[in-house]
Amino acid sequence: MNLFLIGLGGSLGAILRYLINEFFIKFIPTEYPIGILSINVIGCFFIGYYLGNNLMVRDGQYYLFVIGFLGSFTTMSAFTHQTINMLNNNILIASSYIIATIVLTIAATYFGANITR
């Protein structure tokens, strides 16, 4: 049952990640990957929020939402791919993206975990 929940959540998370990223590409045209950055920050916030509320209770909701949905919604592979592409063109923009991703996703996870208190 847990594998089914992970698969269901994962497919939904991947689809939503794609749709949100495409929205940013279409409506906020920039070379800066704001879509994936936003997705990673939002995903980290919700992982933190879940952890702050449930302290890692491994029930069906955990497998569906944290492992499945958020696991496929946030994406380090897209982050690293975009970073490599930016490094080839502009090291300053690539560096700012690396720093922004690390700082904002850690801050979002911390905020999400502590908002429930």
VMD Tcl script that builds the backbone (N, CA, C; Angstrom):
set m [mol new atoms 351]
animate dup $m
set s [atomselect $m all]
$s set {name element resname resid chain x y z} {
  {N N MET 1 A 0.828 -1.197 0.000}
  {CA C MET 1 A 0.000 0.000 0.000}
  {C C MET 1 A 0.875 1.264 0.000}
  {N N ASN 2 A 1.975 1.238 0.785}
  {CA C ASN 2 A 2.860 2.410 0.836}
  {C C ASN 2 A 3.446 2.729 -0.532}
  {N N LEU 3 A 3.807 1.692 -1.287}
  {CA C LEU 3 A 4.355 1.925 -2.628}
  {C C LEU 3 A 3.320 2.565 -3.544}
  {N N PHE 4 A 2.067 2.162 -3.430}
  {CA C PHE 4 A 1.005 2.783 -4.216}
  {C C PHE 4 A 0.867 4.254 -3.856}
  {N N LEU 5 A 0.881 4.567 -2.559}
  {CA C LEU 5 A 0.755 5.961 -2.111}
  {C C LEU 5 A 1.930 6.803 -2.592}
  {N N ILE 6 A 3.131 6.249 -2.537}
  {CA C ILE 6 A 4.315 6.968 -3.022}
  {C C ILE 6 A 4.180 7.229 -4.525}
  {N N GLY 7 A 3.768 6.219 -5.281}
  {CA C GLY 7 A 3.604 6.379 -6.726}
  {C C GLY 7 A 2.534 7.393 -7.086}
  {N N LEU 8 A 1.411 7.354 -6.380}
  {CA C LEU 8 A 0.335 8.310 -6.631}
  {C C LEU 8 A 0.794 9.728 -6.322}
  {N N GLY 9 A 1.371 9.913 -5.141}
  {CA C GLY 9 A 1.871 11.236 -4.767}
  {C C GLY 9 A 2.971 11.708 -5.700}
  {N N GLY 10 A 3.860 10.797 -6.085}
  {CA C GLY 10 A 4.961 11.150 -6.980}
  {C C GLY 10 A 4.480 11.611 -8.339}
  {N N SER 11 A 3.488 10.924 -8.882}
  {CA C SER 11 A 2.986 11.343 -10.194}
  {C C SER 11 A 2.309 12.701 -10.111}
  {N N LEU 12 A 1.560 12.949 -9.050}
  {CA C LEU 12 A 0.905 14.249 -8.889}
  {C C LEU 12 A 1.923 15.368 -8.673}
  {N N GLY 13 A 2.950 15.091 -7.881}
  {CA C GLY 13 A 3.992 16.091 -7.634}
  {C C GLY 13 A 4.760 16.439 -8.891}
  {N N ALA 14 A 5.086 15.434 -9.690}
  {CA C ALA 14 A 5.825 15.679 -10.936}
  {C C ALA 14 A 4.991 16.497 -11.921}
  {N N ILE 15 A 3.701 16.174 -12.014}
  {CA C ILE 15 A 2.824 16.918 -12.913}
  {C C ILE 15 A 2.707 18.373 -12.469}
  {N N LEU 16 A 2.509 18.593 -11.172}
  {CA C LEU 16 A 2.384 19.965 -10.678}
  {C C LEU 16 A 3.683 20.741 -10.853}
  {N N ARG 17 A 4.820 20.083 -10.625}
  {CA C ARG 17 A 6.110 20.746 -10.844}
  {C C ARG 17 A 6.218 21.203 -12.290}
  {N N TYR 18 A 5.880 20.351 -13.216}
  {CA C TYR 18 A 5.932 20.690 -14.639}
  {C C TYR 18 A 5.022 21.879 -14.950}
  {N N LEU 19 A 3.782 21.840 -14.471}
  {CA C LEU 19 A 2.824 22.904 -14.771}
  {C C LEU 19 A 3.263 24.247 -14.193}
  {N N ILE 20 A 3.757 24.241 -12.964}
  {CA C ILE 20 A 4.210 25.490 -12.346}
  {C C ILE 20 A 5.420 26.040 -13.085}
  {N N ASN 21 A 6.362 25.186 -13.422}
  {CA C ASN 21 A 7.552 25.643 -14.132}
  {C C ASN 21 A 7.179 26.200 -15.506}
  {N N GLU 22 A 6.283 25.535 -16.203}
  {CA C GLU 22 A 5.836 26.027 -17.515}
  {C C GLU 22 A 5.112 27.367 -17.391}
  {N N PHE 23 A 4.357 27.554 -16.315}
  {CA C PHE 23 A 3.688 28.827 -16.064}
  {C C PHE 23 A 4.712 29.948 -15.959}
  {N N PHE 24 A 5.764 29.720 -15.160}
  {CA C PHE 24 A 6.800 30.739 -15.005}
  {C C PHE 24 A 7.512 31.006 -16.328}
  {N N ILE 25 A 7.799 29.974 -17.077}
  {CA C ILE 25 A 8.475 30.151 -18.367}
  {C C ILE 25 A 7.615 30.989 -19.316}
  {N N LYS 26 A 6.322 30.747 -19.311}
  {CA C LYS 26 A 5.424 31.443 -20.231}
  {C C LYS 26 A 5.140 32.877 -19.801}
  {N N PHE 27 A 4.925 33.100 -18.506}
  {CA C PHE 27 A 4.458 34.407 -18.048}
  {C C PHE 27 A 5.539 35.283 -17.415}
  {N N ILE 28 A 6.674 34.694 -17.067}
  {CA C ILE 28 A 7.784 35.474 -16.525}
  {C C ILE 28 A 9.044 35.053 -17.284}
  {N N PRO 29 A 9.157 35.469 -18.527}
  {CA C PRO 29 A 10.285 35.028 -19.349}
  {C C PRO 29 A 11.603 35.634 -18.862}
  {N N THR 30 A 12.470 34.787 -18.426}
  {CA C THR 30 A 13.792 35.197 -17.967}
  {C C THR 30 A 14.724 33.999 -18.078}
  {N N GLU 31 A 16.001 34.260 -18.168}
  {CA C GLU 31 A 16.962 33.166 -18.185}
  {C C GLU 31 A 17.165 32.580 -16.800}
  {N N TYR 32 A 16.769 33.334 -15.781}
  {CA C TYR 32 A 16.897 32.876 -14.403}
  {C C TYR 32 A 15.795 31.857 -14.123}
  {N N PRO 33 A 16.129 30.686 -13.616}
  {CA C PRO 33 A 15.129 29.629 -13.422}
  {C C PRO 33 A 14.261 29.854 -12.181}
  {N N ILE 34 A 13.460 30.916 -12.215}
  {CA C ILE 34 A 12.617 31.284 -11.084}
  {C C ILE 34 A 11.558 30.224 -10.783}
  {N N GLY 35 A 11.117 29.507 -11.797}
  {CA C GLY 35 A 10.108 28.466 -11.591}
  {C C GLY 35 A 10.622 27.356 -10.688}
  {N N ILE 36 A 11.768 26.784 -11.013}
  {CA C ILE 36 A 12.325 25.689 -10.206}
  {C C ILE 36 A 12.735 26.196 -8.833}
  {N N LEU 37 A 13.281 27.404 -8.755}
  {CA C LEU 37 A 13.615 27.976 -7.449}
  {C C LEU 37 A 12.357 28.097 -6.593}
  {N N SER 38 A 11.280 28.611 -7.164}
  {CA C SER 38 A 10.022 28.756 -6.424}
  {C C SER 38 A 9.480 27.397 -5.988}
  {N N ILE 39 A 9.529 26.434 -6.873}
  {CA C ILE 39 A 9.055 25.083 -6.557}
  {C C ILE 39 A 9.850 24.493 -5.396}
  {N N ASN 40 A 11.163 24.628 -5.421}
  {CA C ASN 40 A 11.984 24.078 -4.338}
  {C C ASN 40 A 11.718 24.780 -3.009}
  {N N VAL 41 A 11.527 26.095 -3.035}
  {CA C VAL 41 A 11.223 26.835 -1.796}
  {C C VAL 41 A 9.853 26.412 -1.259}
  {N N ILE 42 A 8.851 26.348 -2.119}
  {CA C ILE 42 A 7.510 25.939 -1.694}
  {C C ILE 42 A 7.538 24.511 -1.146}
  {N N GLY 43 A 8.191 23.616 -1.859}
  {CA C GLY 43 A 8.286 22.226 -1.408}
  {C C GLY 43 A 8.990 22.100 -0.076}
  {N N CYS 44 A 10.067 22.840 0.122}
  {CA C CYS 44 A 10.782 22.796 1.401}
  {C C CYS 44 A 9.927 23.348 2.528}
  {N N PHE 45 A 9.168 24.398 2.243}
  {CA C PHE 45 A 8.255 24.925 3.260}
  {C C PHE 45 A 7.267 23.851 3.705}
  {N N PHE 46 A 6.654 23.160 2.744}
  {CA C PHE 46 A 5.656 22.160 3.103}
  {C C PHE 46 A 6.258 20.927 3.769}
  {N N ILE 47 A 7.478 20.563 3.396}
  {CA C ILE 47 A 8.150 19.480 4.119}
  {C C ILE 47 A 8.382 19.901 5.564}
  {N N GLY 48 A 8.856 21.132 5.760}
  {CA C GLY 48 A 9.051 21.641 7.118}
  {C C GLY 48 A 7.745 21.720 7.885}
  {N N TYR 49 A 6.688 22.183 7.226}
  {CA C TYR 49 A 5.368 22.286 7.861}
  {C C TYR 49 A 4.870 20.913 8.301}
  {N N TYR 50 A 5.030 19.929 7.426}
  {CA C TYR 50 A 4.603 18.573 7.767}
  {C C TYR 50 A 5.410 18.046 8.944}
  {N N LEU 51 A 6.712 18.237 8.896}
  {CA C LEU 51 A 7.565 17.739 9.978}
  {C C LEU 51 A 7.260 18.446 11.292}
  {N N GLY 52 A 6.969 19.743 11.232}
  {CA C GLY 52 A 6.630 20.484 12.438}
  {C C GLY 52 A 5.328 20.019 13.050}
  {N N ASN 53 A 4.407 19.564 12.242}
  {CA C ASN 53 A 3.105 19.095 12.721}
  {C C ASN 53 A 3.106 17.639 13.149}
  {N N ASN 54 A 3.861 16.808 12.458}
  {CA C ASN 54 A 3.727 15.362 12.637}
  {C C ASN 54 A 4.960 14.661 13.175}
  {N N LEU 55 A 6.072 15.363 13.256}
  {CA C LEU 55 A 7.309 14.784 13.780}
  {C C LEU 55 A 7.597 13.398 13.214}
  {N N MET 56 A 7.489 13.318 11.893}
  {CA C MET 56 A 7.867 12.105 11.166}
  {C C MET 56 A 6.998 10.882 11.477}
  {N N VAL 57 A 5.711 11.073 11.678}
  {CA C VAL 57 A 4.803 9.943 11.791}
  {C C VAL 57 A 4.720 9.300 10.413}
  {N N ARG 58 A 5.081 8.041 10.324}
  {CA C ARG 58 A 5.131 7.374 9.017}
  {C C ARG 58 A 3.819 6.637 8.747}
  {N N ASP 59 A 2.796 7.425 8.484}
  {CA C ASP 59 A 1.493 6.867 8.139}
  {C C ASP 59 A 1.262 7.034 6.639}
  {N N GLY 60 A 0.058 6.732 6.164}
  {CA C GLY 60 A -0.244 6.848 4.751}
  {C C GLY 60 A -0.044 8.253 4.221}
  {N N GLN 61 A -0.396 9.249 5.040}
  {CA C GLN 61 A -0.235 10.644 4.632}
  {C C GLN 61 A 1.236 10.969 4.396}
  {N N TYR 62 A 2.118 10.449 5.228}
  {CA C TYR 62 A 3.556 10.662 5.084}
  {C C TYR 62 A 4.048 10.100 3.743}
  {N N TYR 63 A 3.660 8.869 3.432}
  {CA C TYR 63 A 4.125 8.249 2.188}
  {C C TYR 63 A 3.551 8.938 0.957}
  {N N LEU 64 A 2.289 9.342 1.018}
  {CA C LEU 64 A 1.655 10.022 -0.106}
  {C C LEU 64 A 2.218 11.423 -0.310}
  {N N PHE 65 A 2.265 12.198 0.762}
  {CA C PHE 65 A 2.592 13.620 0.640}
  {C C PHE 65 A 4.086 13.905 0.699}
  {N N VAL 66 A 4.782 13.418 1.717}
  {CA C VAL 66 A 6.201 13.759 1.887}
  {C C VAL 66 A 7.078 12.977 0.917}
  {N N ILE 67 A 6.983 11.662 0.959}
  {CA C ILE 67 A 7.859 10.849 0.111}
  {C C ILE 67 A 7.436 10.938 -1.355}
  {N N GLY 68 A 6.149 10.781 -1.634}
  {CA C GLY 68 A 5.681 10.776 -3.017}
  {C C GLY 68 A 5.568 12.159 -3.626}
  {N N PHE 69 A 4.592 12.942 -3.136}
  {CA C PHE 69 A 4.301 14.234 -3.748}
  {C C PHE 69 A 5.467 15.203 -3.644}
  {N N LEU 70 A 5.918 15.495 -2.431}
  {CA C LEU 70 A 6.987 16.488 -2.276}
  {C C LEU 70 A 8.322 15.971 -2.792}
  {N N GLY 71 A 8.532 14.665 -2.722}
  {CA C GLY 71 A 9.767 14.086 -3.244}
  {C C GLY 71 A 9.926 14.289 -4.738}
  {N N SER 72 A 8.818 14.255 -5.463}
  {CA C SER 72 A 8.914 14.476 -6.910}
  {C C SER 72 A 8.632 15.924 -7.285}
  {N N PHE 73 A 7.978 16.653 -6.405}
  {CA C PHE 73 A 7.680 18.072 -6.672}
  {C C PHE 73 A 8.964 18.898 -6.618}
  {N N THR 74 A 9.736 18.742 -5.551}
  {CA C THR 74 A 11.024 19.434 -5.471}
  {C C THR 74 A 12.023 18.642 -6.300}
  {N N THR 75 A 13.005 19.328 -6.823}
  {CA C THR 75 A 13.879 18.635 -7.755}
  {C C THR 75 A 15.293 19.182 -7.754}
  {N N MET 76 A 16.181 18.429 -7.203}
  {CA C MET 76 A 17.581 18.839 -7.243}
  {C C MET 76 A 18.192 18.566 -8.615}
  {N N SER 77 A 17.664 17.598 -9.344}
  {CA C SER 77 A 18.230 17.324 -10.664}
  {C C SER 77 A 17.991 18.510 -11.602}
  {N N ALA 78 A 16.834 19.130 -11.536}
  {CA C ALA 78 A 16.589 20.322 -12.361}
  {C C ALA 78 A 17.480 21.471 -11.891}
  {N N PHE 79 A 17.648 21.603 -10.592}
  {CA C PHE 79 A 18.522 22.641 -10.037}
  {C C PHE 79 A 19.952 22.486 -10.568}
  {N N THR 80 A 20.490 21.282 -10.488}
  {CA C THR 80 A 21.875 21.093 -10.917}
  {C C THR 80 A 22.014 21.251 -12.432}
  {N N HIS 81 A 21.035 20.782 -13.193}
  {CA C HIS 81 A 21.072 20.935 -14.645}
  {C C HIS 81 A 21.068 22.411 -15.040}
  {N N GLN 82 A 20.167 23.182 -14.432}
  {CA C GLN 82 A 20.099 24.601 -14.753}
  {C C GLN 82 A 21.361 25.334 -14.300}
  {N N THR 83 A 21.913 24.918 -13.183}
  {CA C THR 83 A 23.137 25.550 -12.687}
  {C C THR 83 A 24.294 25.327 -13.659}
  {N N ILE 84 A 24.442 24.120 -14.140}
  {CA C ILE 84 A 25.511 23.818 -15.103}
  {C C ILE 84 A 25.329 24.648 -16.372}
  {N N ASN 85 A 24.085 24.748 -16.847}
  {CA C ASN 85 A 23.834 25.568 -18.040}
  {C C ASN 85 A 24.190 27.031 -17.791}
  {N N MET 86 A 23.860 27.548 -16.624}
  {CA C MET 86 A 24.176 28.942 -16.311}
  {C C MET 86 A 25.673 29.146 -16.121}
  {N N LEU 87 A 26.365 28.169 -15.539}
  {CA C LEU 87 A 27.811 28.294 -15.355}
  {C C LEU 87 A 28.515 28.465 -16.695}
  {N N ASN 88 A 27.990 27.850 -17.724}
  {CA C ASN 88 A 28.586 27.968 -19.055}
  {C C ASN 88 A 28.392 29.351 -19.662}
  {N N ASN 89 A 27.406 30.116 -19.147}
  {CA C ASN 89 A 27.092 31.424 -19.720}
  {C C ASN 89 A 27.439 32.595 -18.810}
  {N N ASN 90 A 27.142 32.461 -17.521}
  {CA C ASN 90 A 27.330 33.592 -16.614}
  {C C ASN 90 A 27.536 33.078 -15.195}
  {N N ILE 91 A 28.780 33.095 -14.755}
  {CA C ILE 91 A 29.100 32.540 -13.442}
  {C C ILE 91 A 28.467 33.336 -12.299}
  {N N LEU 92 A 28.271 34.626 -12.493}
  {CA C LEU 92 A 27.654 35.453 -11.452}
  {C C LEU 92 A 26.188 35.073 -11.237}
  {N N ILE 93 A 25.453 34.927 -12.318}
  {CA C ILE 93 A 24.048 34.510 -12.198}
  {C C ILE 93 A 23.967 33.097 -11.630}
  {N N ALA 94 A 24.823 32.199 -12.080}
  {CA C ALA 94 A 24.829 30.831 -11.560}
  {C C ALA 94 A 25.120 30.826 -10.058}
  {N N SER 95 A 26.081 31.622 -9.640}
  {CA C SER 95 A 26.423 31.694 -8.210}
  {C C SER 95 A 25.270 32.244 -7.388}
  {N N SER 96 A 24.594 33.263 -7.907}
  {CA C SER 96 A 23.466 33.826 -7.163}
  {C C SER 96 A 22.334 32.806 -7.061}
  {N N TYR 97 A 22.143 31.993 -8.092}
  {CA C TYR 97 A 21.103 30.967 -8.076}
  {C C TYR 97 A 21.429 29.879 -7.056}
  {N N ILE 98 A 22.678 29.468 -6.989}
  {CA C ILE 98 A 23.098 28.462 -6.009}
  {C C ILE 98 A 22.850 28.979 -4.596}
  {N N ILE 99 A 23.285 30.185 -4.319}
  {CA C ILE 99 A 23.116 30.776 -2.979}
  {C C ILE 99 A 21.636 30.956 -2.653}
  {N N ALA 100 A 20.866 31.495 -3.603}
  {CA C ALA 100 A 19.433 31.715 -3.365}
  {C C ALA 100 A 18.722 30.400 -3.086}
  {N N THR 101 A 19.042 29.368 -3.839}
  {CA C THR 101 A 18.391 28.070 -3.644}
  {C C THR 101 A 18.700 27.508 -2.265}
  {N N ILE 102 A 19.947 27.530 -1.881}
  {CA C ILE 102 A 20.336 26.965 -0.584}
  {C C ILE 102 A 19.727 27.768 0.559}
  {N N VAL 103 A 19.882 29.070 0.534}
  {CA C VAL 103 A 19.387 29.915 1.632}
  {C C VAL 103 A 17.859 29.864 1.721}
  {N N LEU 104 A 17.178 30.037 0.593}
  {CA C LEU 104 A 15.718 30.107 0.617}
  {C C LEU 104 A 15.070 28.764 0.947}
  {N N THR 105 A 15.628 27.653 0.459}
  {CA C THR 105 A 15.010 26.362 0.774}
  {C C THR 105 A 15.232 25.968 2.225}
  {N N ILE 106 A 16.393 26.272 2.779}
  {CA C ILE 106 A 16.611 26.000 4.211}
  {C C ILE 106 A 15.713 26.896 5.052}
  {N N ALA 107 A 15.620 28.161 4.695}
  {CA C ALA 107 A 14.747 29.085 5.435}
  {C C ALA 107 A 13.285 28.644 5.344}
  {N N ALA 108 A 12.846 28.199 4.174}
  {CA C ALA 108 A 11.461 27.763 4.012}
  {C C ALA 108 A 11.180 26.516 4.841}
  {N N THR 109 A 12.112 25.583 4.872}
  {CA C THR 109 A 11.928 24.382 5.693}
  {C C THR 109 A 11.865 24.759 7.165}
  {N N TYR 110 A 12.748 25.616 7.619}
  {CA C TYR 110 A 12.748 26.067 9.007}
  {C C TYR 110 A 11.437 26.781 9.349}
  {N N PHE 111 A 11.005 27.700 8.478}
  {CA C PHE 111 A 9.773 28.434 8.702}
  {C C PHE 111 A 8.575 27.494 8.720}
  {N N GLY 112 A 8.542 26.565 7.787}
  {CA C GLY 112 A 7.446 25.602 7.733}
  {C C GLY 112 A 7.376 24.744 8.989}
  {N N ALA 113 A 8.540 24.335 9.507}
  {CA C ALA 113 A 8.564 23.510 10.712}
  {C C ALA 113 A 8.160 24.277 11.951}
  {N N ASN 114 A 8.433 25.568 11.980}
  {CA C ASN 114 A 8.166 26.359 13.182}
  {C C ASN 114 A 6.860 27.121 13.155}
  {N N ILE 115 A 6.179 27.186 12.033}
  {CA C ILE 115 A 4.933 27.921 11.941}
  {C C ILE 115 A 3.819 27.257 12.763}
  {N N THR 116 A 3.954 25.981 13.021}
  {CA C THR 116 A 2.923 25.239 13.740}
  {C C THR 116 A 3.001 25.428 15.251}
  {N N ARG 117 A 4.036 26.061 15.726}
  {CA C ARG 117 A 4.219 26.218 17.186}
  {C C ARG 117 A 3.533 27.437 17.703}
}
mol reanalyze $m
mol bondsrecalc $m
mol representation Tube
mol addrep $m
